Amino acid sequence: MPIGNDLMKEKNRQRPILCGTDFSAVATEAAVVAAAMARRLGTKLILVHVEEFSGMAAVDPGLFEDALAQKRDDLEKEAARLRALGTEVEIKLLSGSVFDELVTAAVDCIGGTMVVGAVGHGLARRLLVGSVAERTAETSPIPTLVVRPGARFGSWLRGEHPLTILVGYDFSPASDAALRWVNEMQQIGPCETSVLHLDWPPDEAERLGYHGPMPLNENPGEIQNFLERDLAEHVALRLAPAQVTVTVKPGWGHPAGHLCEVVQRDQADLIVVGTHHRHGWSRLRFGSVSRSILHHAAVSVAVVPPLDDHPRRSLPKIERVLVATDFSDLGDSAVPYACALLRRGGALKILHVMEPASAAEKKQPRPDKDNPKLRTQLRSLVPAEARDRFRIEPEIVESTETAEAIRQAAERFNANLICLGSHGRSGLAKTFLGSVAQGVMAGSQRPVLVVREESL
């Protein structure tokens, strides 16, 4: 379930909103938005101005002090204006590199969100042009909300309409953090949120074991169904289902172009994306969706990094377990372990991988994979006392690559855990089951429980 409002507000009291300002018109507009966010979330606003002194002020102590006094006066006046709106405001006047000082302030204040304007002659402009924008978006420790001129935040905050939000989601920790940030925005005012996942069809076909035709303008139905299921489950953990719609579509090409196109078509007010904090070669190789969105989107943008506060771990919910067997004693013995881990009301997938008929006939005849006796045999492996506790789904697939077939079945099933037996031997003594277990563990990102022969 999404985080409750009372719990979230309690957390936000410890995480102030930061707003960088250069006193331009768009920075003033962004400051009003930041002040309203802080007020609605029950926290304070920290108003920051970073002065990069140049010319004579950089070398003449007298001129430096005069310039600093003028900026402090401007900052106090802006703070007084925002306090008149009912917001608790603290000011910070800093000097040095804009990027360095903003990031340092975010770290020192343990901020919740940084708000800046999208254009201007000082801070806001530098945030979006050149290397400072790139470094800020990809290294800021807290979410950054970039407010475009004329954005509809003011009318939203006055309750005149819901804020329409598009979230670009890619099943990463940064995307999960982006959804949690949207949850915070939903506490500030009513939101209409759309979550869009753009998939790369060839990768999904390999991950899920799909071998059918691959259309250019849509996903194959099998892939579409699996992705929609997974996306809905991930989103429901972080946002109330009644407040969000989810969409999956193939993304041939760079994701940023697709996201900008959807934003323009749907006339969204805000686009939210995660940033993966890639640097160097990996940044060049994968590209930066967040950086492209910042430069090309015509609407306000929020860039959200992965969470780094390591919340307390909760017990995982084991609701779907896949167990694989080759009908050997060791393979079958993994089934009771899988049953013991699965919570009541869950689903147990019992998988058997057999060689394709064309390959098996060269060795010895084998039963047809659709033979109902095989499915009955798989069901019979479940201990009698556990058969009424959860749903049992036997599945038989053909493949010459057993480990790959198990990984793909786990992806289709969206398993919380994979369970299988292994002799645990290596080298020349490595058995078939042992090599399969190693192949599954090496290639799957899902937890794997290996039942050793010695433990039986």
N, C-alpha and C positions, 0 to 999 in steps of 0.2 A: 504494500500500500504506500502511496505517497506520504511524505513527511507531514505530520499534522501541523496546523497553523500555529498553535500555541508553542509547540516544540521549536518550530522554525523561528518564530519571533524571539523566543528566548535566546536562541543561538545568534540571531542577528544583532541583539543588544551588545554582543561582544565583537561584532564585525562592522565597523563604521563604513559609510559610503565615502569614497574619495572623489573629489572633482578638481581637475586641473583647469586653470583659467589663465587667459592672457588679456582679460577685460574687453575682448571684442564682443560684437553683438551676438555672434553664434555661441561664444563661450558663456555669455550671460544666459542665453536660452538653455544651454546644457546645465548650467548651475541650478536653474529653477527645477529642471527634471530631477537632478541629483538630490536637491533639498526635499522634494516631494517623496522620492523613494525612501530617503532616510526617515522622514516623518511617518510614513505609512508603516515602515518596518520597525518603528520604535527604537531607532538608533540615532547616532549623531552623524553630521556631515563634517568632513575635514576638507577645507577649501585650500588648495595648494597653488601657489604661483612660483615658478622657477625662472629666475632671471639670469640670462647669459650675458653678463656685462661685457661690453666691447668699447672700443675707442678710448677716450680719455678716462672714462669712468673705471676702466679696468686697471689703470696705472696710477691715478690720482686719488689718494685716500679721501680727500675732501669731497670730490665729485662722487666717489663711490658711496659715501655716507648719505649725501643728498639724494642720490638716485634710489638708494635703499629705503630712505624715509618716505619718499614719494610712493614707491610701490607698496610699502606697508600701509600707508594711508588709503591707497586704492583698495587694498585687500580688506581693510577694516570696513570701508564703506560697503563693499560687496557683501561682506559677512552680515553687516547690520541689516541690509535689505532682505537677506534670506532669513535672518532671525525674526524679522517682522512677519514672516509667513508662518511662524510657529515651529521652526526647525532649530535644534541645538547645533551650533556651528563652532568649529575650532579652526583656526587659521595656521598655515605654515608658509613662511616666506623663505625660500631656499635659493641658493645661487650655485651655478655650475652647469654641468651637462643636463639638459632636460630629461633625456632618457634615463640616465643614471639616478638622478634625484627622484624621479617619479617611481621608479622600481624600488628604490631604497625606502621611500615613504610608504609604499604598499606593504613592504615586508615589515617595517617597524610598527605600523599601525594595525597589522593583521586585518587589512581591509576586506570588505565583502565584495565591492564592485568599484572600479574606477570609471568615472564618466568624463568625457571630453567632447568638445565640439568638433565638427568635421572639417571646417575650413577656418581661415583666419590668417593673420600675419605673424602670429607667434607660436605658442605651444601647440594649438590644435592643428595648424597647418604642418608643422614639423612632424607631428605624430603620423601624418598620412603621406608624407612625401619622402622618398629616399630611404636610406638605411635605418633611420630612427623609427619609422613606421614598422618596418619589417622586424626589427629587434624588439620593439614594444609588444607587438601582437604575438610574437612567438616565444617571448621569455617572461612576460609579465606573470607574476605569481597569482594574480587574481583576475577575474573577468573584467574585460574592458568594453564599455558601452560607448560607441561613437555616435553622437547625435547629429543628424543632418539638419541643415537650416530648413525651417518650415515643417519639421516632423510633427506628427499629430499626437505627441505625448501630452501636450497641454490640455487638449480637448478630451483625451482619454482620462487624464487625472481628474478632470471636472465631471466625469461620468457621462459624457455625451455619446460615447461609443466604445465598444471593446477594442483592445489593441490586437491587431492581426499579426501573428508571429509565424514565421517559417523557420523550422529547425532542420539543418542538414545533419543527418545521422549516419554513422558508419560503424556502429557496434564497438566503438573504442571507449576507453575510460574518459577521454576528453568529451565525447558525445554524451556519455552518461552524466558528466558534470554539467554539460549544457542544458540537459533536461532538468536537472536539479535547480539550475539558475532560473529557468522558465517557471518552475514551481514557485520560486520567490516572487517573480513578476506577477503571477496569478494572485498572490496575496495583496499586491498593491492595488490591483484593479482587475475588472473582467477582461479575459483574454480569449481569443479564438486562435488556437494553436494547430498548425499542421506540421507533421513530422515526415520528412521525405528521405528515403534511403535510395541512393543510386548504386546499383550493383553493376559489376563487370561480368556479363553472362558467361564467358569462357571459364573464369575462375570458379563461379558458382556451379557450373556443370561438373567440373572436376571434383569440387568439394563434396557434392551431393551424389556423385555417381550417375549423372544424367548423360545418356548417349543418343538422344533423339535429335531432331532438326532444331536449328538455332535461328529463329527469325531475327530480323534487324531492328524492327520497331517495337518489339515487345518481348517479355520473357516467356519462355515455354511455361505452360500452365503449371507443371509440376514444380519448377523452380519458384515461380511466383507465389504459389501456395505456401511453400516452406518459408520463404522470406517474409511474407505477410504475417504468418504465425509468429515467427521469431521476433519481428519488429513490434508487433502488438504486445507480446509478453514483456519485452524490455521496457517499452514505454509505460505500460500499466504499473510497473514497479516504482515509477518516479513521477507520473502525472495522473490525475484523475481521468479515467477514460471518457467521462462525459464532456470534458473540456478539450479534447484533442482528436484529430483525425490522423490516420497513418496512411502513407502511400509508398509503394515500391515501384520503381521503374528502372529499365536498363539505362546505364550511363555510358554510352559509347563516346569517348572523348573526356575532356577535363571536367570534373564535377562543378567547378565554379561557374562555368558557362550555363549549365543546366539550372543551377540554383538561381542565378540572376534572371534567367528567362522565366522561371516559375514565379519569382517575386514580382516581376513586371506584369505578368499575365494576371496574377491574382491580386495585384495592388496591395501587397502586404505592407505593414508599417515597419516591420523589423525582421531582419534575418539573423539567426543565431547559429554559430558554428563553433566547433571545438578546434583547438590548436594542439598539435602533437609535440611542439618544442623540438622539432628536428633542426639540425645544424649541418653545415658543411656539405659533404657529398650526398648525404641522405636527403637534404633539403632540395638539392638540385635534381636528384633522381626522382623523387616523388612529387615535387612541386608543392606549393603552399596554397591550399584552398582558402585559408583565412586571409592571406595577403592579397590574393586575387579578388576576393569578395570586397575587401576594404577599398581597393582601388577602383572597382568597376560597378559595384552595386549603387543604385540611385537612392536607396533608402538607408535608414539607420542600421548599424551593424553591431552585434555583440560577439566578441571573441572570448571563448572560455577555455582555460587550460585544465588539465586533469587535476583532480583533488590531490592535495599533498599533506593533508592533516591526519591521515591514517586513523579514521574513526574506529571505535571498538568493534572487534569482529563479532558477528552473530553466528549462530549455528546455521549451517547451510541446509536448505530444504531439499532433501533427496526425494523427488517426486517421479522421476523417470530414470530407470536403470536399464542399460543394455548389457546382457550377458551373452557371450558367444561360446559355443561348444562344438566340438567335432565328434560328439557321441562317444568319446573315450571316457574312461573312469575319471581321469583328471579334469577333462573338459566339463563333464556333467557335474562334478563336485563343486564347481564355481557357482552353480545356480542357487543352492541354499544360502551362500554368502550374500549373493545379490538380493535375495528375498529378505534376509535379516536387516539389510541396510535401508530397504524401501519403506517409506512411511505409508500408513493405511490410506487407501483411496488413490494411490499413485498408479503407475503403469510400468509393467515389466516387459521388455522386448527380449525374447529368447531367439538368438540368431544362429543359424547354421549356414556356413559357406561351403558350397560344393563346386567342384570343377565343372566347367561347361561340358555338355554331352559330347561334343566333338573331341575334347581332350581326354575325357574319361574313358571313352570307348577304346582308345589305344592301349589302355592299361587293363581295366576290368569293367564290366557292366556296373551301372549304378542306377538307383531308383530315380524316377522322374521327380523333378523338384516340386511339382504340383501334387505329388502323391499325398493324399490326406493322412496317411499313416505316419508320415514324417512329422507333420504338424501335431498330431496326437502324441507322438513320441516326445516332442519338445515340451508340450504341456505337462506330460507325466513327470517331467523332471522337477517340477515345483512341489515341495513338500505339502502333504495334504492339509496340514494345519494353517498353511499360508494362502491357499488357493482362493479364499473368499475375501482376502484383505485388499487386493488390488486387481487391476485389469491385466490380463495376460495376453500378449501379442506375439505369437510365433511368426517367424519370418525365415524364408529360405531364399538365398540368392546364389547366383552362379558367378564365379570369378576365379581367375588363375592367381590373383593377388589377394590372399586372404586378409592380410593386415589392412590393406587399402579398403577392401570391402567392409570390414568392421568399422573403420573410421568413417566411411561415407554413410553407413547405416546409422551410426551415432549422430551424425549431423542431421540426417533426415528426421530422426526421432527426437532430436534436441535433448539428448540424454544429459542428465546431471552427473552421471557416473558410468564408466565402462568397467565391467568385471569379466575376467577370464583366468583360466588356469595356465600354469607354466611350470616346467620341470626345473627352471632356474639354472640350467647347465650352459656351458659355453664351449667354443672351439669345436672339435670334431664330435664331441658328445652332445652338442646342441640339438634338441629335438625339434620337431615341427612346431609344436605348441610354443616352445621357448622362443623361436625366431619370430613367431607371430606376435607374441606379447611384446617383444622388443620393438617390432615394427609399429605396433599400435602406440606404444608410449613415445616413440621418437617422432611420430607424425601427427599426433592428436594434441590439441590444447585442452581437452577435457580431462578431468581426473580419471585415473585408471587404478583399479584395485586388482592386483595380481595374486592369485591363490597359489602358493607354492606347494609342491608335492610333499615337502617335509612337514607342512603344517597339518596335513590330513591324518 
